[in-house]
């Protein structure tokens, strides 16, 4: 079993490296967010606050001097049935130390809802499908991508497999903006290898990035993110990670933190 697990780990890493090198496309600015196989059970609600902090020295020179940036997200996800959970999100961002004083404030940028469906579980792999609808709260510009926030639709098929203490996650994604330029379909991914080192601690290695529209080979942006999760109590989960940019288009460092509260209703 140990040799079998090692072969799967090596194969997964090779597949991830191929994906990183074969799709040199422009990146969409987004949270470095990973969806795994877990969802709240029926009658349980998870409330999660996540932030991605990008210090000014980590922002590519091509973006310009925009100061420090934090991307915020509050997610409220409730288990409706054994296979379906529904999420409500509130996204925002904060800037400070930008030379443009009008940038230095916090703002609510998007409200979102997401349908989370556990399609099936099998001996080969588990399959989950996420469908997100996002709505802009105003005429705001995303600080890192320098593009207007817009109404959008996102679809994530998520494949996962657990072997012993390992969990493997492959999550390609499809993203379509339909109210602001550019109006087009783009592609992204969030993959991971996770290992349960203890009953209440899990370490992981995540791979994030965008493939753009797969038509025009522009600049690529990809990240590798070591992460650790701590189950602080029965109802509180803390997650911390550092994303390392792998290309000139990527932010050099992204510090991601998340705190999740679980409660029964």
C-alpha positions as CSV (number, residue, x, y, z in Angstrom):
1,X,0.0,0.0,0.0
2,X,2.9,2.4,0.8
3,X,4.5,1.8,-2.7
4,X,1.1,2.3,-4.3
5,X,0.5,5.6,-2.5
6,X,4.0,6.8,-3.4
7,X,3.4,6.1,-7.1
8,X,0.1,8.1,-7.0
9,X,1.8,11.0,-5.3
10,X,4.5,11.1,-8.0
11,X,2.0,10.8,-10.8
12,X,-0.1,13.6,-9.3
13,X,2.9,16.0,-9.0
14,X,3.9,15.2,-12.6
15,X,0.4,16.0,-13.9
16,X,0.4,19.3,-12.0
17,X,3.8,20.3,-13.4
18,X,2.6,19.6,-16.9
19,X,-0.5,21.7,-16.4
20,X,1.7,24.6,-15.1
21,X,4.0,24.5,-18.1
22,X,1.6,23.7,-21.0
23,X,-0.9,26.6,-20.5
24,X,0.9,30.0,-20.7
25,X,-2.1,32.2,-20.4
26,X,-3.1,35.5,-18.7
27,X,-4.2,35.2,-15.1
28,X,-7.5,36.3,-13.6
29,X,-7.2,37.9,-10.2
30,X,-9.0,35.7,-7.7
31,X,-8.7,34.3,-4.2
32,X,-6.3,31.3,-3.9
33,X,-9.2,29.2,-2.9
34,X,-9.4,25.4,-2.7
35,X,-12.6,23.3,-2.7
36,X,-12.2,19.8,-1.3
37,X,-14.6,16.9,-0.9
38,X,-16.0,18.1,2.5
39,X,-19.4,19.9,2.8
40,X,-21.5,20.7,5.8
41,X,-23.9,18.0,6.7
42,X,-27.7,18.5,6.5
43,X,-28.7,21.1,9.1
44,X,-25.2,22.4,9.7
45,X,-23.9,25.8,8.7
46,X,-20.2,26.8,8.2
47,X,-19.3,30.5,8.4
48,X,-15.8,31.2,7.1
49,X,-13.8,34.4,6.9
50,X,-10.9,34.2,4.4
51,X,-8.3,36.9,3.5
52,X,-5.5,36.9,0.9
53,X,-2.9,39.5,1.9
54,X,-0.5,40.7,-0.8
55,X,2.1,43.2,0.4
56,X,3.3,45.9,-1.9
57,X,6.8,44.4,-2.4
58,X,5.1,41.2,-3.8
59,X,3.1,42.9,-6.5
60,X,4.5,42.7,-10.0
61,X,6.0,45.9,-11.4
62,X,3.7,45.7,-14.4
63,X,0.7,46.2,-12.1
64,X,2.1,49.5,-10.9
65,X,2.4,51.0,-7.4
66,X,-1.0,50.2,-5.7
67,X,0.2,49.8,-2.1
68,X,-0.8,46.8,0.0
69,X,-3.9,44.7,-0.9
70,X,-6.1,42.4,1.1
71,X,-8.9,40.4,-0.6
72,X,-11.7,39.5,1.9
73,X,-14.4,36.9,1.7
74,X,-17.2,35.9,4.1
75,X,-18.9,32.6,3.2
76,X,-22.0,31.2,4.8
77,X,-22.7,27.6,3.7
78,X,-25.6,25.5,4.9
79,X,-26.3,21.8,4.3
80,X,-29.8,21.6,2.7
81,X,-29.8,17.9,2.0
82,X,-27.3,15.0,2.2
83,X,-26.0,16.0,-1.2
84,X,-26.7,19.7,-1.6
85,X,-25.4,22.7,0.3
86,X,-25.9,26.3,-0.5
87,X,-23.5,29.2,0.0
88,X,-23.9,33.0,0.3
89,X,-20.7,35.1,-0.1
90,X,-19.7,38.7,0.5
91,X,-16.4,39.7,-1.1
92,X,-14.4,42.9,-0.6
93,X,-10.9,44.4,-0.8
94,X,-8.8,46.8,1.2
95,X,-5.9,49.0,0.0
96,X,-3.4,51.2,1.9
97,X,-0.2,53.0,1.2
98,X,-1.2,53.5,-2.4
99,X,0.1,56.9,-3.9
100,X,-3.4,57.3,-5.3
101,X,-5.2,58.4,-2.1
102,X,-8.6,57.4,-3.6
103,X,-7.5,53.8,-3.6
104,X,-6.8,53.7,0.2
105,X,-10.1,52.4,1.6
106,X,-12.2,49.2,2.0
107,X,-15.1,48.3,-0.2
108,X,-17.7,45.6,-0.7
109,X,-17.2,44.4,-4.3
110,X,-19.3,41.2,-4.9
111,X,-22.2,39.3,-3.5
112,X,-22.3,35.6,-4.6
113,X,-24.3,32.5,-4.2
114,X,-23.1,29.0,-4.9
115,X,-24.8,25.6,-5.4
116,X,-22.6,22.8,-4.1
117,X,-23.7,19.3,-5.2
118,X,-22.1,16.0,-4.2
119,X,-22.8,14.1,-7.5
120,X,-21.4,10.7,-6.5
121,X,-18.8,8.8,-4.5
122,X,-17.1,5.7,-5.8
123,X,-14.1,3.4,-5.2
124,X,-12.3,5.2,-8.0
125,X,-12.9,8.9,-7.0
126,X,-15.6,11.2,-5.5
127,X,-17.1,13.8,-7.8
128,X,-18.6,17.2,-6.6
129,X,-19.9,20.1,-8.7
130,X,-19.9,23.8,-7.7
131,X,-21.8,26.4,-9.6
132,X,-21.3,30.1,-8.4
133,X,-23.2,33.2,-9.5
134,X,-21.5,36.6,-8.6
135,X,-23.0,40.1,-8.8
136,X,-21.0,43.3,-8.7
137,X,-22.0,45.8,-6.0
138,X,-20.9,48.9,-7.9
139,X,-18.4,50.3,-10.4
140,X,-15.3,49.0,-8.6
141,X,-11.9,48.1,-10.0
142,X,-10.1,44.9,-8.8
143,X,-6.7,46.3,-7.5
144,X,-4.4,43.4,-8.7
145,X,-5.9,42.7,-12.1
146,X,-6.8,46.4,-12.7
147,X,-10.1,45.3,-14.2
148,X,-13.7,46.1,-13.3
149,X,-15.5,43.7,-11.0
150,X,-18.4,42.2,-13.0
151,X,-21.3,39.8,-12.9
152,X,-20.0,36.3,-13.6
153,X,-20.8,32.6,-13.6
154,X,-18.3,30.0,-12.4
155,X,-18.4,26.2,-12.7
156,X,-16.0,23.9,-10.8
157,X,-16.0,20.1,-11.2
158,X,-14.1,18.7,-8.3
159,X,-12.5,15.2,-8.3
160,X,-11.0,13.8,-5.0
161,X,-9.6,10.6,-3.8
162,X,-8.5,9.5,-0.3
163,X,-5.8,6.8,0.2
164,X,-4.6,6.2,3.8
165,X,-3.7,9.6,5.2
166,X,-3.5,11.3,1.8
167,X,-6.2,13.2,-0.1
168,X,-5.8,14.2,-3.7
169,X,-7.9,17.0,-5.2
170,X,-8.2,18.1,-8.9
171,X,-10.4,21.1,-9.5
172,X,-10.5,22.6,-13.0
173,X,-12.8,25.6,-13.4
174,X,-14.7,27.6,-16.0
175,X,-15.3,31.4,-15.5
176,X,-17.5,33.6,-17.6
177,X,-18.0,37.4,-17.1
178,X,-21.0,38.8,-18.8
179,X,-21.3,42.5,-17.9
180,X,-17.9,44.0,-18.2
181,X,-15.0,43.8,-20.7
182,X,-13.6,41.4,-21.5
183,X,-16.7,39.3,-21.9
184,X,-15.4,35.8,-22.4
185,X,-14.9,32.3,-21.0
186,X,-11.7,31.7,-19.2
187,X,-10.2,28.7,-17.4
188,X,-8.5,28.1,-14.0
189,X,-7.6,25.3,-11.6
190,X,-7.1,24.6,-7.9
191,X,-5.4,21.2,-7.2
192,X,-3.9,19.8,-4.0
193,X,-2.2,17.0,-2.1
194,X,-3.2,16.8,1.5
195,X,-1.8,14.7,4.4
196,X,-3.3,14.2,7.8
197,X,-0.3,14.4,10.1
198,X,-2.4,14.2,13.3
199,X,-6.1,13.9,14.3
200,X,-6.5,17.6,14.3
201,X,-3.8,18.8,11.8
202,X,-3.6,18.5,8.1
203,X,-0.8,19.8,5.8
204,X,-1.2,20.3,2.1
205,X,0.5,21.4,-1.1
206,X,-1.8,23.4,-3.4
207,X,-1.4,24.4,-7.0
208,X,-3.4,27.4,-8.3
209,X,-3.6,29.4,-11.5
210,X,-5.5,30.6,-14.6
211,X,-5.2,29.4,-18.2
212,X,-6.9,32.4,-19.7
213,X,-9.0,31.7,-22.8
214,X,-6.7,29.1,-24.2
215,X,-6.5,31.0,-27.5
216,X,-3.9,33.8,-27.1
217,X,-0.7,32.8,-25.4
218,X,0.0,35.8,-23.2
219,X,1.6,36.0,-19.7
220,X,1.0,33.2,-17.3
221,X,0.3,33.3,-13.6
222,X,0.6,30.3,-11.4
223,X,1.1,29.6,-7.7
224,X,2.2,26.9,-5.4
225,X,0.8,27.1,-1.8
226,X,1.9,25.1,1.3
227,X,-0.9,25.1,3.8
228,X,-1.8,23.8,7.2
229,X,-5.2,23.3,8.9
230,X,-5.7,23.1,12.6
231,X,-9.0,21.9,14.2
232,X,-8.9,24.2,17.2
233,X,-12.1,22.8,18.6
234,X,-15.1,20.7,17.5
235,X,-16.5,23.8,15.8
236,X,-13.5,26.0,14.9
237,X,-11.0,25.4,12.1
238,X,-8.0,27.6,11.4
239,X,-6.2,27.4,8.0
240,X,-2.9,29.2,7.1
241,X,-0.8,29.2,4.0
242,X,1.7,31.1,1.8
243,X,1.3,31.3,-1.9
244,X,4.5,31.6,-4.0
245,X,4.2,33.0,-7.4
246,X,5.9,31.0,-10.1
247,X,6.0,33.5,-13.0
248,X,6.6,37.2,-13.5
249,X,2.9,37.8,-13.8
250,X,2.2,36.3,-10.3
251,X,2.3,38.1,-7.0
252,X,5.6,36.9,-5.3
253,X,3.9,36.1,-2.0
254,X,0.2,35.8,-1.0
255,X,-0.5,35.2,2.7
256,X,-3.8,33.3,3.0
257,X,-5.7,32.9,6.3
258,X,-9.1,31.4,7.0
259,X,-11.2,30.9,10.2
260,X,-14.3,28.7,10.0
261,X,-17.1,28.3,12.6
262,X,-19.5,25.4,12.4
263,X,-22.9,25.3,14.1
264,X,-26.1,23.1,14.1
265,X,-29.5,24.6,13.5
